[in-house]
């Protein structure tokens, strides 16, 4: 195919110039003669192309409807080539864009991440079967002003395909390990690639110094698919939360969770908070500060947990079991630390906590236990919040009357390692304490029997 103004394709498209050449195709800028509209024509030589592959890409693009995905208008062929006539996108690749934009603002960083995630959210939500992209890299992302477009859908995979009937592609820098090794990809494979793109973006401005952004990237790009974010929504929510926290002047460093009696639920609540905060991008560690050994007991009933540098990891939870006196806990670097003291603790042990949660047992025969523990904490009353677990209206009202303070009801939580919408809301409101958007008094508002 020539590269001049005299070549006319199918009597309708006049070739203007070459836009770029890839491994399997060349893209030209063309003009539709009747409509006087610019088009991009992807020319794929028949010598190296599978007719099924070309038609599959064309049919896929034709079926998609998203502002971040280019439209396809037509497909032509002659003896030598296939021609995919697509929407012409005026812009430059993300790779080229960042070469001459050494700094991007936090708002633009988040906007790029949200736009890209929205494209993948759309692909992953297609019915009856989601589409996996597999080959994400900066060259396939086009920046049009402040808008992003995703191009080159030649190696996507339909999750409804059976067996190993998928293309074993990818790239060494941005594709998930399982894609590069030829294993069947999954939604978390695309999430890995999104994490690598976020890392690529973060390297262009100050976010590479953000602990929480690094934690999000580390989780999204974990070599183990089960340790990554489960959905694109989870990933973007973590980013939004981390950037919101970055704009705030203070974050909690330590939270102590104490119980009015044995069995009041300290371990469950502490594990749940750690899992959720890590899922939201706030690097958080659990510390067992009692000898119950509940953490190891709970892990025995779970799968896929592992040990690293003295602490355990399961899904988004990270924590240290009780090692006993004289054992030095390894340093974790800057992080939020949640201490599970259970029902046995001293006032001195809580002196450094930024926030103290007193879990009060719901049963009436434990009411006096809660009152006695509350008396012990009078010294720290400005940092103490009261939670009834699980909370009934009767017990919550009793405690509120006795404490002269709001009492909030926790909810039934069968699996503290599993992050849910209710737990995310809980954690977000907790992080908004000390001048943020929500006071701690709103902490349990979404939950039943929330306040009395």
C-alpha positions as CSV (number, residue, x, y, z in Angstrom):
1,X,0.0,0.0,0.0
2,X,1.4,3.4,-0.9
3,X,1.8,6.3,1.4
4,X,0.5,9.2,-0.7
5,X,-2.7,11.1,-1.5
6,X,-3.4,9.1,-4.7
7,X,-4.3,5.8,-3.1
8,X,-8.1,5.5,-2.8
9,X,-9.4,2.5,-0.8
10,X,-12.7,1.0,-2.0
11,X,-13.5,4.3,-3.8
12,X,-14.3,6.0,-0.5
13,X,-11.2,6.5,1.6
14,X,-8.2,8.7,0.6
15,X,-5.0,7.8,2.4
16,X,-3.3,10.9,3.9
17,X,-0.3,9.6,5.8
18,X,1.0,6.9,8.0
19,X,0.3,7.2,11.8
20,X,2.5,4.3,13.0
21,X,3.6,0.7,12.4
22,X,3.3,-2.2,14.9
23,X,4.3,-5.8,14.8
24,X,1.4,-7.0,12.7
25,X,-0.2,-3.9,11.2
26,X,0.3,-0.3,10.0
27,X,-2.2,2.5,10.8
28,X,-2.9,5.3,8.3
29,X,-4.8,8.5,8.5
30,X,-7.5,8.7,5.8
31,X,-10.4,10.9,4.7
32,X,-13.8,9.6,3.9
33,X,-14.4,11.4,0.6
34,X,-18.2,11.6,0.8
35,X,-18.4,12.6,4.4
36,X,-15.2,14.7,4.5
37,X,-14.4,13.0,7.8
38,X,-11.1,11.7,9.0
39,X,-10.7,8.0,9.8
40,X,-7.9,5.7,11.0
41,X,-7.4,2.7,8.8
42,X,-5.5,-0.3,10.3
43,X,-3.9,-2.3,7.5
44,X,-3.2,-5.9,8.3
45,X,-1.2,-8.0,5.7
46,X,-2.8,-11.3,4.9
47,X,0.5,-13.0,4.8
48,X,0.8,-13.0,8.6
49,X,-2.8,-12.6,9.8
50,X,-5.5,-15.1,10.6
51,X,-8.9,-14.2,9.0
52,X,-10.6,-15.4,12.2
53,X,-8.4,-13.1,14.3
54,X,-9.1,-10.0,12.2
55,X,-12.8,-10.6,12.1
56,X,-12.9,-11.3,15.8
57,X,-11.3,-7.9,16.6
58,X,-13.6,-6.1,14.2
59,X,-16.7,-7.8,15.6
60,X,-15.6,-7.1,19.1
61,X,-15.0,-3.4,18.5
62,X,-18.3,-3.1,16.7
63,X,-20.1,-4.5,19.7
64,X,-18.5,-2.2,22.3
65,X,-20.0,1.2,23.2
66,X,-17.8,3.2,25.6
67,X,-16.3,6.7,25.2
68,X,-12.9,5.4,26.0
69,X,-13.0,2.8,23.2
70,X,-12.7,3.8,19.5
71,X,-15.6,3.0,17.2
72,X,-15.2,0.8,14.1
73,X,-17.0,1.9,11.0
74,X,-16.1,-0.7,8.3
75,X,-13.9,-3.6,7.3
76,X,-12.5,-4.1,3.8
77,X,-10.1,-6.5,2.2
78,X,-8.3,-7.1,-1.1
79,X,-5.8,-9.7,-2.3
80,X,-3.1,-8.5,0.0
81,X,-4.6,-6.9,3.1
82,X,-7.4,-6.5,5.6
83,X,-8.5,-3.0,6.3
84,X,-10.2,-2.0,9.6
85,X,-11.7,1.5,9.3
86,X,-11.9,3.0,12.8
87,X,-12.5,6.3,14.5
88,X,-9.5,8.6,14.2
89,X,-8.2,9.6,17.6
90,X,-6.2,12.8,17.8
91,X,-3.7,12.5,20.6
92,X,-0.5,10.8,21.6
93,X,0.4,7.6,23.5
94,X,0.6,7.8,27.3
95,X,4.3,6.9,26.9
96,X,4.9,10.0,24.7
97,X,2.7,12.2,26.8
98,X,4.8,11.6,29.9
99,X,8.0,12.2,28.1
100,X,7.2,15.9,27.9
101,X,5.0,16.2,31.0
102,X,7.4,15.5,33.8
103,X,4.9,16.4,36.5
104,X,1.1,15.7,36.6
105,X,-1.2,16.9,39.3
106,X,-2.9,14.6,41.8
107,X,-6.3,15.5,40.1
108,X,-5.0,14.5,36.7
109,X,-3.4,11.4,38.1
110,X,-6.7,10.3,39.7
111,X,-8.6,11.3,36.5
112,X,-6.4,9.1,34.3
113,X,-6.7,6.2,36.8
114,X,-10.5,6.6,37.0
115,X,-10.9,6.8,33.2
116,X,-8.8,3.7,32.6
117,X,-10.5,1.8,35.4
118,X,-13.9,2.7,34.0
119,X,-13.0,1.2,30.6
120,X,-12.0,-2.0,32.3
121,X,-15.0,-1.9,34.5
122,X,-17.1,-1.8,31.3
123,X,-15.2,-4.6,29.7
124,X,-15.4,-6.8,32.8
125,X,-19.2,-6.2,33.2
126,X,-20.2,-7.2,29.7
127,X,-22.9,-9.8,29.4
128,X,-23.1,-12.7,29.0
129,X,-19.3,-12.9,29.3
130,X,-16.7,-10.3,30.3
131,X,-13.8,-9.3,28.1
132,X,-10.2,-9.4,29.3
133,X,-7.8,-7.1,27.6
134,X,-4.5,-8.9,28.4
135,X,-2.0,-6.6,26.7
136,X,-2.2,-3.3,28.4
137,X,0.8,-0.9,28.0
138,X,1.4,2.8,27.7
139,X,1.5,2.6,23.9
140,X,-2.1,1.3,23.8
141,X,-3.4,4.3,25.8
142,X,-4.0,7.5,23.8
143,X,-4.1,10.8,25.7
144,X,-6.6,13.2,24.0
145,X,-6.2,16.4,26.0
146,X,-7.3,15.2,29.4
147,X,-9.3,12.2,28.0
148,X,-8.0,8.6,27.6
149,X,-8.7,6.1,24.8
150,X,-7.8,2.5,24.8
151,X,-6.7,1.0,21.4
152,X,-5.6,-2.3,19.9
153,X,-8.0,-5.0,20.9
154,X,-6.3,-7.7,18.9
155,X,-5.4,-10.0,21.9
156,X,-8.5,-9.6,24.1
157,X,-10.1,-12.8,25.4
158,X,-13.7,-13.7,26.1
159,X,-14.0,-15.4,29.5
160,X,-16.8,-17.6,28.1
161,X,-14.3,-19.3,25.8
162,X,-13.7,-22.9,26.8
163,X,-10.5,-24.7,27.6
164,X,-7.2,-23.0,26.5
165,X,-8.7,-21.4,23.4
166,X,-7.1,-18.0,24.0
167,X,-4.2,-16.1,22.7
168,X,-1.0,-16.4,24.7
169,X,0.2,-12.9,24.4
170,X,1.1,-10.1,26.8
171,X,4.2,-8.1,27.4
172,X,7.1,-8.5,29.8
173,X,6.6,-5.2,31.7
174,X,2.9,-4.7,32.1
175,X,1.2,-8.1,31.8
176,X,0.5,-10.5,34.7
177,X,2.8,-13.4,35.2
178,X,0.0,-15.9,34.4
179,X,-0.6,-14.2,31.1
180,X,3.1,-14.3,30.1
181,X,3.4,-17.9,31.1
182,X,0.3,-19.0,29.0
183,X,-2.1,-19.7,31.8
184,X,-5.8,-18.9,31.5
185,X,-6.2,-15.2,32.4
186,X,-8.8,-13.8,34.8
187,X,-10.1,-10.4,35.8
188,X,-7.2,-10.1,38.3
189,X,-4.8,-10.4,35.4
190,X,-6.1,-7.1,34.0
191,X,-6.0,-5.6,37.5
192,X,-2.3,-6.5,37.6
193,X,-1.8,-4.6,34.4
194,X,-3.8,-1.6,35.7
195,X,-1.5,-1.6,38.8
196,X,1.6,-1.5,36.6
197,X,0.1,1.4,34.6
198,X,-0.7,3.2,37.9
199,X,3.0,2.6,38.9
200,X,4.1,4.0,35.6
201,X,1.9,7.1,36.1
202,X,3.0,7.5,39.8
203,X,6.6,7.6,38.7
204,X,6.0,10.8,36.9
205,X,5.1,12.9,39.9
206,X,5.3,13.0,43.7
207,X,3.1,10.0,44.3
208,X,6.0,7.6,44.3
209,X,6.7,9.0,47.8
210,X,3.2,8.1,49.0
211,X,3.2,5.1,51.3
212,X,-0.4,4.3,50.6
213,X,-0.1,4.6,46.8
214,X,2.9,2.2,47.0
215,X,0.8,-0.2,49.0
216,X,-2.0,-0.1,46.4
217,X,0.4,-0.8,43.6
218,X,2.0,-3.6,45.6
219,X,-1.4,-5.2,46.2
220,X,-2.6,-4.8,42.6
221,X,0.6,-6.2,41.2
222,X,1.0,-9.1,43.5
223,X,2.4,-12.2,41.8
224,X,-0.4,-14.2,43.4
225,X,-3.8,-13.5,41.7
226,X,-5.7,-14.2,44.9
227,X,-3.8,-11.4,46.7
228,X,-4.8,-8.7,44.2
229,X,-7.9,-6.6,44.3
230,X,-10.9,-8.7,43.2
231,X,-12.5,-6.0,41.1
232,X,-11.6,-2.8,39.3
233,X,-14.1,-1.0,41.7
234,X,-12.0,-2.1,44.7
235,X,-8.9,-0.8,43.1
236,X,-10.2,2.7,42.2
237,X,-11.9,3.0,45.6
238,X,-8.5,2.4,47.2
239,X,-6.9,5.1,45.1
240,X,-9.7,7.6,45.8
241,X,-9.4,7.0,49.5
242,X,-5.6,7.2,49.5
243,X,-5.6,10.5,47.7
244,X,-8.2,11.9,50.0
245,X,-6.1,11.0,53.0
246,X,-3.0,12.5,51.4
247,X,-4.7,15.9,51.5
248,X,-5.4,15.6,55.2
249,X,-2.9,16.9,57.8
250,X,-3.1,14.0,60.2
251,X,-3.8,10.3,60.3
252,X,-4.2,7.9,63.2
253,X,-1.1,5.9,63.9
254,X,-2.4,3.6,66.6
255,X,-5.8,2.3,67.5
256,X,-6.4,0.1,70.6
257,X,-9.3,-2.2,70.7
258,X,-10.3,-3.4,74.2
259,X,-13.2,-5.5,75.5
260,X,-15.5,-5.3,78.5
261,X,-15.1,-9.1,79.0
262,X,-13.9,-12.2,77.2
263,X,-15.8,-12.9,74.1
264,X,-16.8,-9.3,73.4
265,X,-15.4,-9.5,69.8
266,X,-12.1,-7.6,69.9
267,X,-10.3,-9.9,67.6
268,X,-13.1,-10.0,65.0
269,X,-13.4,-6.3,64.9
270,X,-9.6,-5.7,64.8
271,X,-9.1,-8.2,62.0
272,X,-12.0,-6.7,60.1
273,X,-10.7,-3.2,60.4
274,X,-7.2,-4.2,59.3
275,X,-8.5,-6.1,56.2
276,X,-10.7,-3.2,55.2
277,X,-8.2,-0.4,55.7
278,X,-5.6,-2.3,53.6
279,X,-8.2,-2.9,50.9
280,X,-8.8,0.9,50.9
281,X,-5.1,1.6,50.5
282,X,-4.2,2.5,54.1
283,X,-1.3,0.3,55.0
284,X,-2.4,-1.3,58.3
285,X,-1.0,-4.0,60.6
286,X,-2.8,-6.1,63.2
287,X,-1.0,-6.8,66.5
288,X,-2.3,-9.4,68.9
289,X,-1.7,-8.1,72.4
290,X,-3.3,-10.9,74.4
291,X,-2.4,-14.6,74.9
292,X,-5.7,-16.0,73.5
293,X,-3.9,-17.2,70.3
294,X,-7.2,-16.5,68.4
295,X,-5.3,-15.3,65.3
296,X,-3.5,-18.6,64.7
297,X,-6.8,-20.5,65.5
298,X,-8.7,-18.5,62.9
299,X,-6.0,-18.9,60.3
300,X,-6.1,-22.7,60.6
301,X,-9.6,-22.6,59.1
302,X,-8.5,-20.4,56.2
303,X,-6.6,-21.2,53.0
304,X,-3.9,-19.4,51.0
305,X,-2.4,-17.5,54.0
306,X,1.3,-17.1,54.2
307,X,4.0,-15.9,56.6
308,X,6.5,-13.1,55.8
309,X,9.1,-11.4,58.1
310,X,7.3,-12.6,61.2
311,X,3.7,-11.5,60.2
312,X,0.9,-13.4,58.5
313,X,-0.9,-12.3,55.3
314,X,-4.3,-13.4,54.2
315,X,-6.1,-11.6,51.4
316,X,-5.8,-7.9,52.4
317,X,-5.1,-8.6,56.1
318,X,-1.6,-8.4,57.6
319,X,-0.8,-9.0,61.2
320,X,1.5,-10.2,64.0
321,X,0.3,-13.0,66.3
322,X,1.1,-12.9,70.0
323,X,4.8,-13.9,70.4
324,X,5.1,-13.4,74.2
325,X,7.4,-11.2,76.2
326,X,11.0,-10.7,75.1
327,X,10.3,-11.2,71.4
328,X,11.0,-8.1,69.3
329,X,8.5,-7.4,66.6
330,X,10.1,-6.6,63.2
331,X,9.9,-3.0,62.0
332,X,7.1,-2.4,59.4
333,X,7.9,1.2,58.3
334,X,5.2,3.9,58.4
335,X,1.8,2.3,58.8
336,X,-1.4,2.4,60.9
337,X,-1.2,-0.2,63.8
338,X,-4.3,-1.7,65.4
339,X,-3.7,-3.4,68.7
340,X,-6.1,-6.2,69.9
341,X,-5.8,-6.1,73.7
342,X,-8.9,-8.3,74.4
343,X,-10.3,-8.0,77.9
344,X,-6.9,-8.1,79.8
345,X,-5.1,-4.8,79.7
346,X,-3.8,-2.0,81.8
347,X,-4.3,1.8,81.6
348,X,-0.6,2.2,80.9
349,X,-0.7,0.0,77.9
350,X,-3.2,2.3,76.2
351,X,-1.4,5.6,76.9
352,X,0.0,6.0,73.4
353,X,-3.1,5.1,71.5
354,X,-4.6,7.8,69.3
355,X,-8.0,6.1,69.6
356,X,-9.5,3.5,72.0
357,X,-12.5,1.4,71.0
358,X,-14.2,-0.2,74.0
359,X,-16.4,-3.1,72.9
360,X,-19.2,-3.7,75.3
361,X,-20.9,-7.1,75.3
362,X,-24.6,-7.1,74.5
363,X,-25.8,-9.5,77.1
364,X,-27.4,-7.8,80.2
365,X,-25.3,-10.0,82.6
366,X,-22.2,-8.3,81.1
367,X,-23.4,-4.7,81.6
368,X,-21.6,-4.2,84.9
369,X,-18.3,-5.5,83.3
370,X,-18.6,-2.8,80.7
371,X,-19.2,-0.1,83.3
372,X,-16.2,-1.2,85.3
373,X,-13.9,-1.1,82.2
374,X,-15.3,2.3,81.3
375,X,-14.4,3.6,84.7
376,X,-10.8,2.4,84.2
377,X,-10.6,4.5,81.0
378,X,-11.8,7.8,82.5
379,X,-8.2,9.1,82.1
380,X,-8.5,8.8,78.3
381,X,-12.2,9.7,77.9
382,X,-11.5,12.1,75.1
383,X,-10.1,9.2,73.0
384,X,-12.6,6.5,74.0
385,X,-15.5,5.5,71.8
386,X,-18.1,2.9,72.8
387,X,-19.3,0.1,70.6
388,X,-22.0,-2.5,71.5
389,X,-21.2,-5.8,69.9
390,X,-23.5,-7.2,68.7
391,X,-25.8,-4.3,69.4
392,X,-29.4,-4.5,70.5
393,X,-31.5,-1.4,71.2
394,X,-31.9,-2.4,74.8
395,X,-28.2,-2.7,75.6
396,X,-27.2,0.3,73.5
397,X,-29.7,2.5,75.3
398,X,-28.5,1.3,78.6
399,X,-24.8,1.9,77.8
400,X,-25.6,5.4,76.4
401,X,-27.4,6.4,79.5
402,X,-24.6,5.2,81.8
403,X,-21.7,6.6,79.7
404,X,-23.5,9.9,78.8
405,X,-22.1,9.4,75.3
406,X,-23.1,7.9,72.0
407,X,-23.0,4.2,71.8
408,X,-22.9,2.5,68.4
409,X,-24.0,-1.0,67.4
410,X,-21.7,-3.3,65.5
411,X,-23.1,-5.9,63.2
412,X,-22.9,-9.7,62.8
413,X,-19.5,-10.5,61.1
414,X,-19.1,-14.2,60.2
415,X,-15.8,-13.7,58.3
416,X,-13.5,-10.9,59.5
417,X,-11.1,-11.4,56.6
418,X,-13.8,-10.7,54.0
419,X,-14.2,-7.1,53.1
420,X,-17.8,-5.9,52.5
421,X,-19.5,-2.7,51.5
422,X,-20.6,-2.2,55.1
423,X,-17.1,-2.6,56.4
424,X,-15.7,-0.2,53.8
425,X,-18.2,2.4,55.0
426,X,-17.2,1.7,58.6
427,X,-13.5,2.2,57.8
428,X,-14.0,5.3,55.7
429,X,-15.9,7.0,58.5
430,X,-13.3,6.0,61.0
431,X,-10.5,7.6,58.9
432,X,-12.5,10.8,58.8
433,X,-12.1,11.5,62.5
434,X,-10.1,14.6,63.6
435,X,-11.3,17.2,61.2
436,X,-12.2,15.1,58.2
437,X,-15.4,14.9,56.4
438,X,-17.2,12.7,58.9
439,X,-16.8,12.7,62.7
440,X,-16.5,9.4,64.5
441,X,-20.0,9.9,65.9
442,X,-21.2,8.9,62.4
443,X,-19.1,5.7,62.5
444,X,-21.9,3.2,62.5
445,X,-24.7,5.2,60.9
446,X,-25.3,2.7,58.0
447,X,-25.8,-0.2,60.4
448,X,-28.9,-1.3,62.4
449,X,-29.4,0.1,65.9
450,X,-26.7,2.6,65.1
451,X,-27.1,5.2,67.8
452,X,-29.2,5.9,70.9
